[in-house]
Each structure stands twice: as C-alpha cells, then as structure tokens.
Amino acid sequence: MRFPICGAAALLLATAALSGAQATAAGHGGHAPRAPEPRREAECHTRVLGSHARSDCFNGDSRPDRVQLHVMCARWWDPAMDTAPVTVGPAGHVTLTQRCWLEVRKAWVTHTPG
C-alpha cells in the first residue's frame, strides 16, 4: 500500500532539484563558462651567420609579447650575450641582433607576457 504523502514528497524533491539546476544554468547565461584562450607567442625566426645572430619576430596575437634574444658564443673566453627585452604589440614586428667575437654556438629567443 502506498501512502500519498510519500508520493507528494518525492514529487516536491524532484521539482526542487530541477529548479536548482535551471537557476545554475541561468547564472551562466545558459552556457557553461568558457576556458581561457591559450596564450600564443610571437613567431620568431632566428638565423646565425658566423659571429652574428639575428631574429625576426612577428606577433599575430591580440596581446603583446616580450621577446629577448640570447646568444651563446663558441669560445670559452667570449661571454654569452643577451639583448634587452622588447615588447612586440599586436600585429607588430621586431628584429633582434647580437654577436660574438668569433662564432655563435647557439641562439634562441625567450617569451614573456607583455
């Protein structure tokens, strides 16, 4: 034998749960919150020719990017050189250059949010 009070209580709980879910969805405009867009870095092309290193960077993102060229020299007595950080704005382009006395062993660019 079923009691009418149990059926009414179950119906009341189901209605409360459904209205709570609708209120949560309405708080987000009916959509789940978006994940933040991944940060894109400026695209840099680095070339080494003898004792000179050059990097051309283009920022295709809508946010600024700070780029810095690092150069490691081949000789132990030749100090490693870094350029000052430069901010590349949206749709901006910069050219970074650095050199060693003799040969460049390695050159690379680092990025930080601008």
PLY file of the C-alpha trace (Angstrom):
ply
format ascii 1.0
element vertex 114
property float x
property float y
property float z
element edge 113
property int vertex1
property int vertex2
end_header
0.00 0.00 0.00
1.42 3.41 -0.99
0.99 6.47 1.11
0.01 9.67 -0.70
2.38 11.71 1.47
5.45 9.77 0.18
4.48 10.38 -3.44
3.94 14.08 -2.79
7.32 14.36 -1.01
9.13 12.66 -3.90
7.44 14.99 -6.39
8.38 18.02 -4.29
12.07 16.95 -4.09
12.28 16.31 -7.84
10.79 19.77 -8.58
13.27 21.48 -6.22
16.24 19.70 -7.81
15.07 20.66 -11.31
14.58 24.34 -10.42
18.05 24.46 -8.79
19.67 23.13 -11.97
17.83 25.72 -14.08
18.95 28.54 -11.76
22.58 27.39 -12.04
22.40 27.32 -15.85
20.70 30.75 -15.90
23.54 32.20 -13.80
25.96 31.40 -16.66
23.69 32.71 -19.39
22.52 29.19 -20.12
26.03 28.14 -21.20
28.92 26.56 -19.39
31.81 29.02 -18.70
34.49 29.12 -21.40
38.04 28.05 -20.79
40.55 30.89 -21.24
42.17 31.07 -24.64
45.69 29.65 -24.76
48.41 32.27 -24.92
50.11 32.49 -28.29
53.68 33.69 -28.54
55.22 35.81 -31.26
56.61 33.74 -34.11
60.38 34.20 -34.30
62.82 33.04 -36.98
66.44 33.00 -35.80
69.46 32.84 -38.12
73.15 32.55 -37.30
75.80 33.64 -39.78
79.37 33.42 -38.47
79.60 35.65 -35.42
76.18 37.32 -35.90
72.76 36.16 -34.74
69.51 37.72 -35.93
65.91 37.00 -35.01
62.83 38.41 -36.74
59.67 38.17 -34.63
56.05 38.79 -35.66
53.22 38.82 -33.12
49.97 37.55 -34.63
48.19 37.54 -31.26
45.96 40.31 -29.91
48.07 40.56 -26.74
51.63 41.94 -26.52
54.61 39.59 -26.15
58.06 40.45 -24.78
60.88 38.76 -26.68
64.59 38.53 -25.89
67.42 37.07 -27.98
70.06 35.00 -26.15
73.40 34.10 -27.76
75.90 31.53 -26.52
79.37 32.02 -28.02
81.60 29.14 -29.14
84.79 30.27 -27.33
85.09 29.97 -23.56
86.53 33.46 -23.24
83.75 35.06 -25.28
80.87 35.96 -22.91
77.30 34.99 -23.67
75.22 37.96 -24.79
71.53 38.81 -24.35
69.54 41.62 -25.90
67.25 43.80 -23.83
63.65 42.51 -23.77
61.47 44.14 -26.43
57.68 44.30 -26.42
56.03 43.25 -29.68
52.50 44.63 -29.90
49.59 43.00 -31.72
50.44 42.56 -35.42
53.87 44.03 -34.66
57.33 43.06 -35.93
60.78 43.45 -34.37
64.30 42.44 -35.37
66.78 41.48 -32.65
70.53 41.19 -33.32
73.52 40.18 -31.23
77.04 38.97 -31.93
80.08 37.20 -30.55
83.74 37.96 -31.29
84.20 34.79 -33.34
81.46 32.16 -33.73
77.99 31.77 -32.28
77.40 28.32 -30.75
73.67 28.70 -30.12
70.99 31.42 -30.35
67.42 31.32 -29.05
64.52 33.61 -28.17
62.53 33.63 -24.91
58.98 34.95 -24.50
57.18 36.53 -21.54
53.69 38.03 -21.47
53.92 41.69 -22.41
0 1
1 2
2 3
3 4
4 5
5 6
6 7
7 8
8 9
9 10
10 11
11 12
12 13
13 14
14 15
15 16
16 17
17 18
18 19
19 20
20 21
21 22
22 23
23 24
24 25
25 26
26 27
27 28
28 29
29 30
30 31
31 32
32 33
33 34
34 35
35 36
36 37
37 38
38 39
39 40
40 41
41 42
42 43
43 44
44 45
45 46
46 47
47 48
48 49
49 50
50 51
51 52
52 53
53 54
54 55
55 56
56 57
57 58
58 59
59 60
60 61
61 62
62 63
63 64
64 65
65 66
66 67
67 68
68 69
69 70
70 71
71 72
72 73
73 74
74 75
75 76
76 77
77 78
78 79
79 80
80 81
81 82
82 83
83 84
84 85
85 86
86 87
87 88
88 89
89 90
90 91
91 92
92 93
93 94
94 95
95 96
96 97
97 98
98 99
99 100
100 101
101 102
102 103
103 104
104 105
105 106
106 107
107 108
108 109
109 110
110 111
111 112
112 113
